[in-house]
């Protein structure tokens, strides 16, 4: 008689998703004005947020020019914390 026990239950996986949106009123990043631009993102983590390994899909207002878009993406990715 085999005393081993095998489990056929599937592993449970939790996925956390969080949409976020931001708006700026009077903001600059260096000499780049960000007044009135909107930005947002959808974040996803494969488990608990503190475990990391998350993904982010940022969205930047279509009215933003290339310099404004780059400044916003730097702020959102924490590459530039001077504005925060």
C-alpha positions, 0 to 999 in steps of 0.5 A: 500500500502506498502511503504517499498523498498527492494533491490534484488541487490547482495552485491558486494565483492572485493577480492585483490590477489597479488603474490610476489616473492623475491630472496636473494643474500647475506643474513644471519639470525643469523648464518643461511645463506640464500644466493641465496634462493628464496621465494614468497607468494600469498596474499589475502584480502577480501576487502581493504588491510588496513582493514586487515583480509588478508591471505598469502600462502608463498613459500620457495625455495626447496633447503632450509634446515629446518633451512633456511626454518624456518628463511625465514618464520619468516622473511616473517611473521614479527616474526623476523625483524632483517634482514629487 
